[in-house]
Amino acid sequence: MIALTATTTIIGAGPVGLSFALMRAHAGEATLVLDRQTYPPTHADARSLAISQGSVVMLAQLGVSLAQLPHAPIRHIHISEQGAWGHTQIHSDEQNVPQLGVVVRYADLLNALNDLAQNQPLISFMRPAQLNGISENTEHVELKIQADDTEHTLRTRRLIHAEGGLFSRNTNASPQNDYQQTALTATVTLSTAKPAWAWERFTAHGPCALLPLCNDGLSFSLVWCTTPADAARLQAADESTFLHELNAHLEHLTGRITGVGTRHAAALGLKQNHQHSKRQCNIGNAAQTLHPVAGQGFNLGLRDAHVLNQQLNHSTHTAQALLAFTHERQLDRRITTATTDGMARGFTFDFGGSHVRSGIFSILNAQPWLKSRIAKQFMYGLR
Protein backbone atom coordinates (compact mmCIF):
# COMPACT_ATOMS: atom_id res chain seq x y z
CA MET A 1 0.00 0.00 0.00
CA ILE A 2 1.29 3.44 -0.98
CA ALA A 3 0.27 6.60 0.93
CA LEU A 4 -0.31 9.76 -1.10
CA THR A 5 -1.37 13.33 -0.29
CA ALA A 6 -2.98 16.09 -2.37
CA THR A 7 -4.55 19.50 -1.88
CA THR A 8 -7.35 19.13 -4.43
CA THR A 9 -8.37 15.85 -6.02
CA ILE A 10 -10.77 15.69 -8.96
CA ILE A 11 -12.63 12.53 -9.90
CA GLY A 12 -13.27 12.59 -13.64
CA ALA A 13 -11.00 13.63 -16.52
CA GLY A 14 -13.77 14.77 -18.83
CA PRO A 15 -14.02 18.32 -20.18
CA VAL A 16 -15.45 19.79 -16.95
CA GLY A 17 -13.00 18.00 -14.65
CA LEU A 18 -10.01 19.00 -16.77
CA SER A 19 -11.25 22.59 -17.06
CA PHE A 20 -11.48 22.82 -13.28
CA ALA A 21 -7.98 21.34 -12.89
CA LEU A 22 -6.62 24.01 -15.24
CA MET A 23 -8.45 26.74 -13.31
CA ARG A 24 -6.85 25.58 -10.05
CA ALA A 25 -3.44 25.39 -11.73
CA HIS A 26 -3.84 28.99 -12.92
CA ALA A 27 -4.55 29.86 -9.29
CA GLY A 28 -1.22 28.24 -8.31
CA GLU A 29 -2.69 25.11 -6.71
CA ALA A 30 -1.57 21.53 -7.40
CA THR A 31 -4.32 19.06 -8.30
CA LEU A 32 -4.55 15.31 -8.79
CA VAL A 33 -7.00 14.03 -11.42
CA LEU A 34 -8.35 10.49 -11.13
CA ASP A 35 -10.20 8.71 -13.93
CA ARG A 36 -11.39 5.16 -14.42
CA GLN A 37 -10.52 5.19 -18.13
CA THR A 38 -7.20 5.19 -19.92
CA TYR A 39 -6.09 8.07 -22.11
CA PRO A 40 -6.20 8.20 -25.05
CA PRO A 41 -9.56 6.36 -24.83
CA THR A 42 -9.82 2.95 -26.43
CA HIS A 43 -12.75 4.06 -28.63
CA ALA A 44 -13.49 7.27 -30.50
CA ASP A 45 -16.27 9.42 -29.04
CA ALA A 46 -18.43 10.67 -31.90
CA ARG A 47 -20.53 13.09 -29.81
CA SER A 48 -20.72 16.79 -30.60
CA LEU A 49 -20.93 19.57 -28.02
CA ALA A 50 -22.81 22.83 -28.36
CA ILE A 51 -20.59 25.38 -26.60
CA SER A 52 -22.28 28.65 -25.69
CA GLN A 53 -20.59 31.99 -26.24
CA GLY A 54 -20.02 32.33 -22.50
CA SER A 55 -18.25 28.96 -22.45
CA VAL A 56 -16.14 29.97 -25.47
CA VAL A 57 -14.83 32.90 -23.42
CA MET A 58 -14.09 30.73 -20.36
CA LEU A 59 -12.27 28.11 -22.44
CA ALA A 60 -10.17 30.82 -24.10
CA GLN A 61 -9.08 31.98 -20.63
CA LEU A 62 -7.81 28.44 -20.01
CA GLY A 63 -5.83 28.44 -23.26
CA VAL A 64 -8.31 26.61 -25.50
CA SER A 65 -8.60 28.75 -28.62
CA LEU A 66 -11.14 28.07 -31.33
CA ALA A 67 -8.27 28.42 -33.80
CA GLN A 68 -6.95 25.12 -32.39
CA LEU A 69 -10.20 23.18 -32.82
CA PRO A 70 -12.27 22.16 -35.83
CA HIS A 71 -15.53 23.97 -35.12
CA ALA A 72 -18.58 25.55 -36.67
CA PRO A 73 -20.25 28.74 -35.43
CA ILE A 74 -23.94 29.01 -34.60
CA ARG A 75 -25.29 32.39 -35.68
CA HIS A 76 -28.93 31.52 -36.39
CA ILE A 77 -31.30 29.29 -34.40
CA HIS A 78 -34.77 28.25 -35.56
CA ILE A 79 -37.16 26.80 -32.94
CA SER A 80 -40.58 25.38 -33.87
CA GLU A 81 -43.03 22.55 -33.30
CA GLN A 82 -44.08 20.03 -35.91
CA GLY A 83 -47.67 20.55 -37.01
CA ALA A 84 -47.94 24.01 -35.42
CA TRP A 85 -47.77 27.49 -36.93
CA GLY A 86 -45.57 29.45 -34.52
CA HIS A 87 -41.80 29.67 -34.48
CA THR A 88 -38.93 31.67 -32.99
CA GLN A 89 -35.62 32.62 -34.56
CA ILE A 90 -32.58 33.98 -32.72
CA HIS A 91 -29.71 35.64 -34.60
CA SER A 92 -26.28 36.59 -33.31
CA ASP A 93 -26.28 40.04 -34.90
CA GLU A 94 -29.46 40.90 -32.99
CA GLN A 95 -27.65 39.95 -29.76
CA ASN A 96 -24.51 41.95 -30.68
CA VAL A 97 -22.24 38.90 -30.44
CA PRO A 98 -20.08 37.30 -33.16
CA GLN A 99 -21.89 34.01 -32.63
CA LEU A 100 -24.42 32.46 -30.27
CA GLY A 101 -22.05 29.56 -29.73
CA VAL A 102 -20.01 26.96 -31.58
CA VAL A 103 -20.16 23.22 -32.16
CA VAL A 104 -17.10 21.02 -31.60
CA ARG A 105 -16.50 17.32 -31.45
CA TYR A 106 -16.32 16.04 -27.88
CA ALA A 107 -13.10 14.18 -28.66
CA ASP A 108 -11.43 17.29 -30.11
CA LEU A 109 -12.20 19.39 -27.02
CA LEU A 110 -11.09 16.58 -24.71
CA ASN A 111 -7.78 16.28 -26.59
CA ALA A 112 -7.16 20.03 -26.40
CA LEU A 113 -7.82 20.12 -22.65
CA ASN A 114 -5.67 17.03 -22.08
CA ASP A 115 -2.77 18.58 -23.97
CA LEU A 116 -2.94 21.69 -21.78
CA ALA A 117 -3.29 19.69 -18.54
CA GLN A 118 -0.46 17.28 -19.31
CA ASN A 119 1.86 20.20 -19.98
CA GLN A 120 0.87 21.89 -16.72
CA PRO A 121 3.34 20.93 -13.93
CA LEU A 122 0.75 21.56 -11.20
CA ILE A 123 -1.60 18.86 -12.58
CA SER A 124 -0.91 15.16 -12.10
CA PHE A 125 -2.94 12.15 -13.22
CA MET A 126 -3.74 8.68 -12.02
CA ARG A 127 -5.54 6.70 -14.72
CA PRO A 128 -6.93 4.21 -15.08
CA ALA A 129 -7.82 4.17 -11.39
CA GLN A 130 -10.50 2.26 -9.53
CA LEU A 131 -12.00 3.98 -6.50
CA ASN A 132 -12.67 1.46 -3.73
CA GLY A 133 -13.73 3.72 -0.88
CA ILE A 134 -14.15 7.27 0.41
CA SER A 135 -14.19 8.48 4.01
CA GLU A 136 -14.17 12.04 5.35
CA ASN A 137 -13.20 13.66 8.63
CA THR A 138 -12.65 17.23 9.78
CA GLU A 139 -9.11 17.36 8.36
CA HIS A 140 -9.23 15.56 5.02
CA VAL A 141 -10.94 13.08 2.69
CA GLU A 142 -9.35 9.63 2.45
CA LEU A 143 -9.64 7.56 -0.70
CA LYS A 144 -8.78 3.93 -1.35
CA ILE A 145 -7.58 3.64 -4.95
CA GLN A 146 -6.46 0.70 -7.06
CA ALA A 147 -4.06 1.65 -9.86
CA ASP A 148 -1.26 -0.23 -11.62
CA ASP A 149 -2.07 -3.36 -9.56
CA THR A 150 -1.29 -1.38 -6.42
CA GLU A 151 -3.61 -0.16 -3.67
CA HIS A 152 -3.09 3.49 -2.72
CA THR A 153 -4.38 5.47 0.23
CA LEU A 154 -4.83 9.12 -0.71
CA ARG A 155 -5.50 11.94 1.72
CA THR A 156 -6.74 15.13 0.12
CA ARG A 157 -7.89 18.46 1.55
CA ARG A 158 -10.89 18.55 -0.79
CA LEU A 159 -12.50 16.14 -3.24
CA ILE A 160 -14.38 17.38 -6.32
CA HIS A 161 -16.63 14.90 -8.11
CA ALA A 162 -16.82 15.61 -11.87
CA GLU A 163 -17.48 12.11 -13.19
CA GLY A 164 -20.99 11.69 -14.55
CA GLY A 165 -21.32 9.96 -17.91
CA LEU A 166 -24.50 9.14 -19.80
CA PHE A 167 -27.83 8.83 -17.98
CA SER A 168 -27.81 5.05 -18.23
CA ARG A 169 -24.35 4.90 -16.54
CA ASN A 170 -24.87 7.66 -13.97
CA THR A 171 -25.92 5.71 -10.86
CA ASN A 172 -24.81 8.10 -8.11
CA ALA A 173 -27.12 11.06 -8.67
CA SER A 174 -30.61 11.62 -7.32
CA PRO A 175 -33.42 12.47 -7.78
CA GLN A 176 -33.93 11.14 -11.27
CA ASN A 177 -36.47 11.23 -14.04
CA ASP A 178 -36.40 8.78 -16.93
CA TYR A 179 -37.77 10.62 -19.96
CA GLN A 180 -38.57 7.35 -21.73
CA GLN A 181 -36.71 8.82 -24.68
CA THR A 182 -33.63 7.68 -26.57
CA ALA A 183 -31.35 10.06 -28.46
CA LEU A 184 -30.21 8.96 -31.90
CA THR A 185 -27.07 10.81 -32.95
CA ALA A 186 -25.38 10.85 -36.33
CA THR A 187 -23.70 13.12 -38.85
CA VAL A 188 -26.00 14.08 -41.71
CA THR A 189 -25.47 15.90 -45.00
CA LEU A 190 -27.70 18.58 -46.54
CA SER A 191 -28.23 19.07 -50.25
CA THR A 192 -28.17 22.87 -49.88
CA ALA A 193 -25.62 24.74 -47.77
CA LYS A 194 -27.00 26.39 -44.61
CA PRO A 195 -23.87 27.72 -42.86
CA ALA A 196 -24.10 28.69 -39.17
CA TRP A 197 -27.73 27.58 -38.82
CA ALA A 198 -29.11 25.32 -36.08
CA TRP A 199 -32.63 23.92 -35.79
CA GLU A 200 -34.61 22.65 -32.79
CA ARG A 201 -37.80 20.96 -33.99
CA PHE A 202 -40.19 19.61 -31.37
CA THR A 203 -42.22 16.52 -32.22
CA ALA A 204 -44.80 14.48 -30.34
CA HIS A 205 -42.10 12.01 -29.25
CA GLY A 206 -39.27 14.44 -28.45
CA PRO A 207 -37.07 17.17 -29.93
CA CYS A 208 -35.08 16.77 -33.14
CA ALA A 209 -32.05 19.05 -33.55
CA LEU A 210 -29.46 19.79 -36.21
CA LEU A 211 -26.20 21.54 -35.27
CA PRO A 212 -23.59 22.74 -37.79
CA LEU A 213 -20.34 20.76 -37.90
CA CYS A 214 -18.44 22.50 -40.70
CA ASN A 215 -18.21 25.98 -42.14
CA ASP A 216 -19.41 24.71 -45.52
CA GLY A 217 -22.96 24.49 -44.15
CA LEU A 218 -23.46 20.96 -45.48
CA SER A 219 -22.41 18.72 -42.58
CA PHE A 220 -24.56 18.70 -39.43
CA SER A 221 -24.80 16.83 -36.16
CA LEU A 222 -28.21 15.22 -35.66
CA VAL A 223 -29.75 14.63 -32.22
CA TRP A 224 -33.13 12.97 -32.71
CA CYS A 225 -34.98 12.16 -29.49
CA THR A 226 -37.85 9.70 -29.67
CA THR A 227 -39.33 6.72 -27.84
CA PRO A 228 -36.97 3.79 -27.13
CA ALA A 229 -38.94 1.49 -29.44
CA ASP A 230 -38.97 4.02 -32.28
CA ALA A 231 -35.27 4.74 -31.78
CA ALA A 232 -34.44 1.03 -32.03
CA ARG A 233 -36.46 0.79 -35.24
CA LEU A 234 -34.82 3.87 -36.75
CA GLN A 235 -31.34 2.76 -35.77
CA ALA A 236 -31.87 -0.55 -37.54
CA ALA A 237 -33.61 0.96 -40.59
CA ASP A 238 -31.87 1.21 -43.94
CA GLU A 239 -30.54 4.63 -44.96
CA SER A 240 -33.38 5.34 -47.38
CA THR A 241 -36.08 4.71 -44.76
CA PHE A 242 -34.22 6.70 -42.11
CA LEU A 243 -33.73 9.70 -44.39
CA HIS A 244 -37.35 9.59 -45.54
CA GLU A 245 -38.62 9.85 -41.96
CA LEU A 246 -36.05 12.49 -40.98
CA ASN A 247 -36.91 14.63 -44.00
CA ALA A 248 -40.58 14.44 -43.02
CA HIS A 249 -39.62 16.37 -39.85
CA LEU A 250 -37.05 18.81 -41.22
CA GLU A 251 -36.89 19.09 -45.02
CA HIS A 252 -39.13 22.16 -45.32
CA LEU A 253 -36.79 23.97 -42.89
CA THR A 254 -33.35 22.67 -43.82
CA GLY A 255 -33.69 21.57 -47.40
CA ARG A 256 -33.31 17.91 -48.31
CA ILE A 257 -31.10 15.75 -46.10
CA THR A 258 -29.27 13.38 -48.42
CA GLY A 259 -26.86 11.36 -46.29
CA VAL A 260 -26.46 9.93 -42.80
CA GLY A 261 -23.43 8.41 -41.08
CA THR A 262 -23.21 5.80 -38.33
CA ARG A 263 -26.11 6.05 -35.88
CA HIS A 264 -25.60 5.88 -32.11
CA ALA A 265 -28.24 5.63 -29.38
CA ALA A 266 -28.31 6.70 -25.72
CA ALA A 267 -31.05 6.63 -23.08
CA LEU A 268 -32.11 10.03 -21.76
CA GLY A 269 -33.04 11.19 -18.30
CA LEU A 270 -32.52 13.82 -15.64
CA LYS A 271 -30.37 13.12 -12.58
CA GLN A 272 -29.29 15.61 -9.96
CA ASN A 273 -27.02 15.49 -6.92
CA HIS A 274 -26.28 18.94 -5.55
CA GLN A 275 -25.41 17.75 -2.06
CA HIS A 276 -22.11 18.79 -0.55
CA SER A 277 -20.14 18.20 2.62
CA LYS A 278 -17.41 20.26 4.26
CA ARG A 279 -14.79 18.78 1.92
CA GLN A 280 -16.65 17.35 -1.07
CA CYS A 281 -18.95 18.69 -3.79
CA ASN A 282 -20.22 17.82 -7.27
CA ILE A 283 -19.81 19.69 -10.55
CA GLY A 284 -20.75 18.99 -14.15
CA ASN A 285 -22.39 15.64 -14.86
CA ALA A 286 -21.73 14.50 -11.32
CA ALA A 287 -24.12 17.26 -10.20
CA GLN A 288 -26.66 17.00 -13.02
CA THR A 289 -27.21 14.97 -16.16
CA LEU A 290 -29.57 16.92 -18.42
CA HIS A 291 -31.65 16.17 -21.47
CA PRO A 292 -29.68 17.28 -24.58
CA VAL A 293 -32.40 19.72 -25.72
CA ALA A 294 -30.85 23.20 -26.12
CA GLY A 295 -27.36 21.72 -25.57
CA GLN A 296 -26.90 23.04 -22.01
CA GLY A 297 -25.17 20.17 -20.18
CA PHE A 298 -21.51 21.08 -20.73
CA ASN A 299 -22.16 24.80 -20.42
CA LEU A 300 -23.89 24.42 -17.05
CA GLY A 301 -21.05 22.18 -15.86
CA LEU A 302 -18.38 24.66 -16.95
CA ARG A 303 -20.17 27.41 -15.03
CA ASP A 304 -20.08 25.09 -11.99
CA ALA A 305 -16.31 24.81 -12.33
CA HIS A 306 -15.88 28.56 -12.83
CA VAL A 307 -17.87 29.53 -9.72
CA LEU A 308 -16.24 26.84 -7.56
CA ASN A 309 -12.81 28.08 -8.62
CA GLN A 310 -13.78 31.66 -7.72
CA GLN A 311 -15.06 30.65 -4.29
CA LEU A 312 -11.90 28.67 -3.51
CA ASN A 313 -9.82 31.70 -4.54
CA HIS A 314 -11.82 33.96 -2.22
CA SER A 315 -11.83 31.75 0.89
CA THR A 316 -9.09 30.11 2.93
CA HIS A 317 -11.53 27.54 4.34
CA THR A 318 -12.75 24.72 2.12
CA ALA A 319 -16.05 24.30 3.99
CA GLN A 320 -16.95 27.98 3.58
CA ALA A 321 -16.01 27.92 -0.12
CA LEU A 322 -18.11 24.82 -0.85
CA LEU A 323 -21.10 26.23 1.02
CA ALA A 324 -20.86 29.54 -0.85
CA PHE A 325 -20.48 27.67 -4.15
CA THR A 326 -23.61 25.60 -3.54
CA HIS A 327 -25.66 28.68 -2.66
CA GLU A 328 -24.40 30.70 -5.63
CA ARG A 329 -25.11 27.92 -8.12
CA GLN A 330 -28.65 27.13 -6.95
CA LEU A 331 -30.64 29.50 -9.16
CA ASP A 332 -28.72 28.95 -12.42
CA ARG A 333 -28.92 25.19 -11.93
CA ARG A 334 -32.65 25.31 -11.14
CA ILE A 335 -33.55 27.57 -14.07
CA THR A 336 -31.46 25.67 -16.62
CA THR A 337 -32.64 22.27 -15.39
CA ALA A 338 -36.30 23.33 -15.24
CA THR A 339 -36.08 24.85 -18.74
CA THR A 340 -34.56 21.77 -20.38
CA ASP A 341 -36.83 19.43 -18.42
CA GLY A 342 -39.91 21.39 -19.45
CA MET A 343 -38.83 21.51 -23.09
CA ALA A 344 -38.11 17.78 -23.12
CA ARG A 345 -41.49 16.78 -21.69
CA GLY A 346 -43.85 19.66 -22.42
CA PHE A 347 -44.06 19.12 -26.17
CA THR A 348 -44.98 15.45 -25.85
CA PHE A 349 -48.46 16.38 -24.54
CA ASP A 350 -51.14 17.82 -26.79
CA PHE A 351 -54.63 18.48 -25.36
CA GLY A 352 -54.69 21.61 -27.52
CA GLY A 353 -51.35 22.73 -26.13
CA SER A 354 -49.77 23.13 -29.57
CA HIS A 355 -51.89 26.24 -30.17
CA VAL A 356 -50.73 27.75 -26.88
CA ARG A 357 -47.09 26.90 -27.63
CA SER A 358 -47.38 28.38 -31.12
CA GLY A 359 -48.68 31.57 -29.59
CA ILE A 360 -45.76 31.66 -27.16
CA PHE A 361 -43.26 31.15 -30.00
CA SER A 362 -44.85 33.97 -31.98
CA ILE A 363 -44.82 36.32 -28.97
CA LEU A 364 -41.15 35.55 -28.35
CA ASN A 365 -40.34 36.18 -31.99
CA ALA A 366 -42.10 39.57 -31.85
CA GLN A 367 -40.55 40.73 -28.56
CA PRO A 368 -36.80 41.37 -29.01
CA TRP A 369 -36.20 42.16 -25.33
CA LEU A 370 -37.71 38.84 -24.21
CA LYS A 371 -35.91 36.87 -26.91
CA SER A 372 -32.66 38.58 -25.87
CA ARG A 373 -33.20 37.62 -22.22
CA ILE A 374 -33.64 33.96 -23.16
CA ALA A 375 -30.63 34.06 -25.49
CA LYS A 376 -28.45 35.50 -22.71
CA GLN A 377 -29.58 32.78 -20.29
CA PHE A 378 -28.48 30.08 -22.72
CA MET A 379 -25.25 31.89 -23.66
CA TYR A 380 -24.09 32.93 -20.20
CA GLY A 381 -26.36 31.39 -17.57
CA LEU A 382 -27.93 33.37 -14.76
CA ARG A 383 -25.90 36.49 -13.88
N, C-alpha and C positions, 0 to 999 in steps of 0.2 A: 504494500500500500504506500502511495506517495502523497504527501501532504502539500497542498498548494494554497496560496493566498491571492486575493485580488481586491481591488477597490470596487469596481463595477463589473458585474458579469451579466451578459446578455444571452438569453436562450433564443436561438433562431438567427440564422444568417441569410434571411431573405432581404428584400429591399428596405423594409422598415428597420429591421435589426441592424443592418449594416449602416444605414443612414444615421441611426442614433449613435453607433460606435464612432463614426466620423465626427459627429457633433461633439462628443465627449473628448475626442482626441484634440479637436480644435480648441477646446477649453483647457487643454493641458493635462487631462486625466487618462491614465492607463485603463484599458478595458480588456476583458477576456470574452470572446465570442464562442459559444458552444453550439454545435449543430449536429443533428443525427445523420445527416447525409454527407457524402463525400463532395469535394469540389475539385475539378468540374463535375457536374452531375452526370450520372450514367445515362441519362436520356435527355433529349432536347425538349425544352418547354416551349410549346407553340403559342402560348397565350399572348394576348396583347394587353397593354395597359393604357387607359385614358388618363393622362397626367394634366391636371388643371394648371392654369397659368400661375396660380399661387405656388403650386408644387414645383413648377419649372424654376421659379425664382429661388426656392429653398434648395433645390438640387444644385443650382449654379453656385450657390454659396458654399456648397460642399466640394465643388470642383468638377461636377458633372455638367459639362457643356453640351448643348444640343448639337454643336458642331461635331462632337465625338460619336453621336448615335444616329443610326438610320431612324428617321422619324418623319411624320407627316403632321402638318398643322391642322387644327380645327378652327375654321373661321365662320362657319355657318352651321347652325343646327336647326333641323326641322323636327317638330314634335306633333304627332297626330294619332288619331284612333281609327282603326279600320271600320268602315261602314258609317262613319260620322262625318259631319261637315266642318267642324272647327279645327283649327290648327294654330300653332305658335312657331315663329321663327326667331332665332337669336343670332345676331351678326356681330363680329368682333369690332367693326368700325363704329357701330352704335354704342359700344361699351368703351371706346377709346383705348383699346388694347390691341397689340399686334396679332393676337390670336386668343381664342377662348381656352385653348389647351393644345396638347399634342398627343399623338399616339406612338408608342414605342413597343417593340417586342419585349416581353418580360425578360427573356434570356439576355438581350442586349443591355438592358438596364442593370441586371444582376452582375454581368461581367464588368461593366464600368465601375460599379460600386466595389466589387471585389478587388479590382486592380488598384483603386485608391486605398482601400483598407489594408491590402497586403504590403503596400509601400509605405504605410504609416507605422513608424516604430512604436507608437503607443498602443497599437492594437495587436493582440495575439489571438490565435485560433486553436481550438481543439475540435477536430472533426475527422471522421465521424465519432460521435460520443453518445453513449447511452446513459441517460439519467436514471439512477436507481433509487434516489431518495433525496428529500429536502426537509431540513429542520431549521427553525429560526429561534433565536433568543435575543436578548436586548443588545448584544454586541455585534452579531453577525448572522449571516445565513450559511448553513453548512450543506454542501451537496455531496452525494456519493455518485461518482462518475466512473463508467467503464470505457476506457479508450486504449487502443493498441494492446489489447489483452492484459491491461493493467487496471486495477481499481485505484482511483484517486479520491482523496478527501479534499474538498475545496472549501475554504472559508472566505466569504466575500462580504464587503460592507453593505452592498445592496444588490438585489437580483431583479433584473428586468425581463419579463416574459414577452417575447415578440414572435413566438412560434405559433402559427395558427393553422394554415393549410386550408384545403377545401372543406366545405360544410360536412361532407360525408366522413372526413378524417378528423374533424375538430371535435374531440370528445370531452374537452375540459371546460368549455364555456357553458353558461346558463344565464338566463332562461333561453329557450330555443323555440323556433317556429319553423316547421317543415313546410315549405311553400307548395309541396307536391308539384314542383316544376323541375325540369331538367334543361340545362343550357347546352345547346348544340353550338359549337364554335368551329369556324373554318375560314379560310381565305377564299374570297370570291372575286370574280372579274366582271366589270361592267363593259357594255358595248360602247358607251359614250362617256367621255371623261367628265368627272364631276370633282375637280380638285378642291380640297379643304372643306368638303361637305360631310356632315354626319346626320344620320336619321335615327329617330326613336319612334317606332311604330307600335302602338299598343293593339293587341288582338285579344280575343275572348279567352285565350289560353295562356297569355303572357306577352311580354314585350319582345320585339324583334328589332335589333339595332345593327346599323352598318357604320363602321368607323374607318376613316382613311388610313391606308398603310404606306402609300407612296405619293410623291408629289405629282405623279402623272395623272392622278385622279381616276385610275382604272382599277387599282387593287385595293380591296377593302377587307376589314376584319368583320366577320358576321358573328353576332351573338343572338341566337334564336331560342327563346325560352318558351317551352310548351309542356304539356303533360308528359310524365315518364313514358307512358305507352306510345304516345305520338312521337316522342323523341326517338325511341327505339326503332319505330317503323321508318322514320325519316333517315336515321343513321344507316339503316340497312338498305334503303331504297337505291335504285340506280340513279346515275347523275341526271338523266333526263327527267325522271319523276320528281327528284328533289328540286331541280331548278324550276320546273313547272309550278310547284306549290309555293316556292319562295317568290317567284315573280308575281304570283297572284296577290301577295301581300305588298310588294314594293315596286313593281315595274313602273307604275304610273307616276312614282316619285323619283326614282333613280334612273330610269331607262332600263333596258333589258339587261338582266344578269345572265352572262353566257358561260361562266365556268365556276367550278367549285373544287377546292382542294380536299385534303383528308379531313374527315369530320371527327370531332371529339365530343364527348358528353360528360357532364358533371351535374350531380344533384345540387339543388339550391335550397338554402334555408338561412334563417337569421339566428345567430348565437351571440350572446353578450356575456362578458364577465368583467365588470368594472370594479370589482372588489380590490382592495389593497390592504397591506399590513404596514407596519412601521419600516420594513426593509424590502418589501416586494410590491411590484405593481405590473399591470398589463398594458401593452400598447399594440397598435396594429391589429392583425388578425387574432392575436391572443385576447384582445379586448372585445372585438366585434368582427363577425363574419357577415357581410352584407350581401343582399341580392345585387347582381351586377348592373341593374337598371341605373342609368345616369353615371355609371363608372366612378363611384365615389369611394370604394374600399381603400385603395392605396392612398388616396389624397387625405382621407380622414386619419389613416394610420400615420402618415408623415406629419400631420399637424399634432398628433399625440406626441411623437418624438420631439418635435420642435418645442412644444410647451414644457415637456418634462425636462429637456435640456436647460431651458431658461430658468425653471424653478430650482434645479440643482445648482446652477450658477449663482442664484440669488440667496441661497440658504446654506449654512454650514451644517445643518442637521438633516439627515436623510428623511426622518419621519415627518418633519415639517414640510420638506419639499414635496414628498409624495402626497401628503394631505392637500397641499395647495394645488398640486397638479390635478388631482381628482376633482376638486371643486371647480377649477377653471375649465376643465374639459367637459363638464356635465352638459351644458346647454348645446354646444356644437354637436356633441355625440347624439344627444336626444333629437335635435332637429334633423340632422342628416339621416339618422336611423329611421325616424318616423316618416320622413319624406320618401326614402327608398322603399320602405315597407308598405306605405300606402300606395305608391305607384305600382309595386309588384302585385298587390292583391286587389286594389280598387277597380282596376279595369277588367277583372275577370267576372264581375257581377254586372248584370244589366238592369232589369226592373225599371227601364226608362232612364237609367243613369247616363247613357251615352249622350242624350240631349243636354243634360246638365253639364257634362264634361266638355262637350263641344262649345257650350256657352262660355265656360271658364277659359278654354283655349282662346276663344275669340276676344274675350275681355283682356286677357294677358297680352295678346298680340296688338291690341289697340291702346295699351297703357304703357308707354316706354319706361316710366319710373318704376312700375311694378315688375316689369320684365327685367329691368336692370338690377333690382334688388335680388331677384331669384338667381340671375346670372352671377352676381357677386357672391352669393352663398355657395354656389357650386364651384366657383373659381378660387375662393379664399377661405371659405368656412365662415363661422360666426366671428365677427370682430367688434 
